Amino acid sequence: MKKIITPAQAAELIPEGACVMVGGFMGCGSPHQIIAALAKKGTGSLELICNDGAMIDGPDGSEYYGVAKLIHNRQIKKLKATHVGLNPQVTEQVNTGELTVELIPQGTLAEMIRAGGAGLGGVLTSTGLGTIVQDANHVHSVVEIDGKEYLLARPLRADVALISGYRIDKAGNIWYKGNTRNFNTVMATAAELVIAEAENLAEIGEIEPEDVVTPGILVDYIVCGGDI
C-alpha cells in the first residue's frame, strides 16, 4: 500500500530549485490540489516541464488555473513547454528576465520524456529540422541515417513528477478518464519521485487489471485531491 499524504505534505517533498514535471493539458488532467499547496508554500527557483503555461482564468471560474498559479507567484525560473500563448504572464516575465522559456514541439516533448523514462539516449525526429528549433538546447545534434537527416533530441527526466488520475487505488494503480491521461502517463516514468493526485481513491482490486494505465510500482505517494 502506498503512503497517502496531504497536498501540503506533497509540497514539502519538493525542494527549492527542483526540476518538476507537471501533467495536464491547459490544466486538464493536472494535479490541482498539489499545485495549489505548492503555490501556497512558495517554493521557488523551480524548473517546470509541462505542456503549457495554463490559463489566467480557469474553466471552473478560478483565477490562475493549474500551473499558472506557480508562474503568477514567480516560483518558476525556467519553463520547458510546447505553447504558452494563453498565459500572458509568461511573456511578461520573459521580457523582464525573470523567466526563461524553451519551446519544444509537442510530440517531441512527449517523446523526450518517454525516452527519459525508458532509459533511451534520445529521440530522432525531423520536426524542426532546418528551423530555429535545430539550435535549441534540447537538440543534441543533427544525425544522418540512410541519407535522411534528423534532430537528435535529448531525453528528459525530472526530480519530481506531479501527476493526476481519475481513479487511483491504494496501491497506486491509476485509471485515467478520457483525455486527462495526456502527459501524465509518460511523466510517471521519468522522475525520481512521483506523486499522484487521485480524483477518486479506490480500494485495491476495484480497478480491473486491464484498466490500469499507470502501474502502482511507478507511484511513490498518493494525494487525495477529489471528493473521496
N, C-alpha and C positions, 0 to 999 in steps of 0.2 A: 504494500500500500504506500502511495506517495504521501509526502508531507503536505498537508493542506495549510496554507498560510493566508494572511490578510493582504490586501493591496499595499498597506503601509509596510508590512514586513517584506513584501516583494521589492518595494522601492529601496529598502535598506540594503538589499543584496547587490545594488548597482552602485559601484564606486564612482567618485569624481573622475572624469576623463575616460570613462569606459567606452568601448565600441558596442553599440546596441542595435540589433536588428528588431524592427517592429513590423509585424504582419498587418495586412489590410490593404485596401484599395480605396483611396479617398475616405478612409475611416471605416469602410465596410469590412468587417472581419477583424477589426483592431481590438486589442485588449483595453477597453476604455477605462476600466476601474484602476488598472495598474498605471496607465498613463496619467490619470488624474492624481494618483498618490505620488508619482514621481514628480509631477509638476508642483504639488504642494510641498514636497521635501526640498525642491530647489537644486538638486544635484546638477552641477554644471560641467562645462567643457566636454560635453559628450559628442562622440561621432555617431551619427544616426544613419543607418542603412534602412531605407523604406521606399516603397514605390513612389511616394509623392510627399508633398508638404501639407496634405489635407486641406481643410477649408476654414475660413474665418467663422462662417455661420453654418452650423450643422443641420441636417435634416430633422433632428429631434428638437430643434429650437435652441440648442446650446450655443454658447459663444466659444470660439476656438475649439473646433471639433478635432478629436483624435490628437495626432502629433502636433497639430497647430498650437496646442497648449504649450508644448515644450519650446517651440520656435518663438512664440509670443513672449515667453519668460526669458528668452535669450540663454537657454540652457544648452543649445546646440552650437558647437563651434564648426562642425563640418557635416555636410549632408550629402549622401550619395543617393540619388533618386532618378526617376525616369521623367518626371514633369513636376513643375511647381507653380503652374500658371493660375491656379485657383486660390493661392495664398499670397497676396501682395506683400506680406511682411517678409517673405523670403527675399524678394528683390530689394526691399528697403534695407535689410540687414547686410546683403551682399554689397550694396552701394556704399554703406558706411564702414565696410571692412570687418563687421562683427561676425560674419558667417561666410564660410567657403562652401560652394556647391559644385559638385561634379555630376553632370547629367550623363546618364548611361542609357542606351536604347533598352526598352523594357524587356524584350526577350533575352538580350544579352545579360542584363542584371539577374534575371531568374536563373539563367544557366550558370553564371558565375557563382551564385550561391549554391546551386546544386553541385557544382564541381568542388566547392569548398567542403560541402558535407560528405561527398563521396571520396575525398582524398585525391582528386584528379589534379593534374598540373596546370590546367587552364581550359579554355573553350575556344574552338576555332569558329569564326563567323565572318561572313562577308559584309555584314551590316556595318556601315560607317566607313568602309574602305574607300580611300581617296577623298575623305572629308576631314573636317577638324576633329572628328571622333578618333581618327587614326593617331593623333598626337596626345590623346587624353592619358591620364595617369593609370587608368585601368587596363590600358593596352600595353602588353609586354613588347610585341614586335609584329612585323609582317612576315608571314610564313607562306612559302610556295609549296603546294602539293599537287603533283601531276599537272603542272603547268598553270594552276589556278592559285591566286593569292587570297590569303585570309588574314584577318586580325587575330592574334592570339591574346585573348582576354584573360587576365589573372583570376584565379579562384578567390572567393570572398568568404571569410569567416568573421565571427564576432565574439566578444567576451560573453555577451548575454543576448538571448533571443526572447522577445516578449510576443507570444502568440495567443490566439483565441480560438476556441471551438464551441460549437453549439451544445454538444453533449460530451462530457468528459467523465469517465468513470474513475473510481478512487485508485485505480492502478495507473492512471494517466493516459489510457487509450482514448483517442479523440475521433469523433464523428463531426464532420462539418456540414453545415446547411447551405445548399446552393453555392453561390459564388463566393461565400465567405472564406473558402479554403485558400484562394488566391496564393499569396506569398507565404502563408503560414506553413504549408507542408514542407517547402524546401528550407525555410529558416529553422525549422525544428531539428534539422540535421547538421546545421552549420555553426553552432555556437558551443562554447564551453559549458554554459549554464542555460537551461531552457525553462522558462516559467510560462505555464499555460493558464489562461483565464477561461473558466467554464461558465458559459451562459446557463447551463443546467448541469448539476453534478449528479452522476448516476452511480449506482452500486456496481461492483464488479460483476460482470456477466449480463448486465442489462443492455449492453451494446453487442449486437451479433458480431462474431468474429469477422465475417465478410464485409461488415460495415465500418470496421476500423480503418482509418486512413493513415493516421499517425500513431504508431505503437507506443505504448507507455514507457518502453525502455529508453525512449528519447527524451522524456519529460522528467525534470528534476523536482519541480514544485507545481502545485495547483492552487489557483486563486479562485474563490467563488465570486464570480462577477455579476451573476444574474439573480433572479428570484428563485432561490433554492427551496 
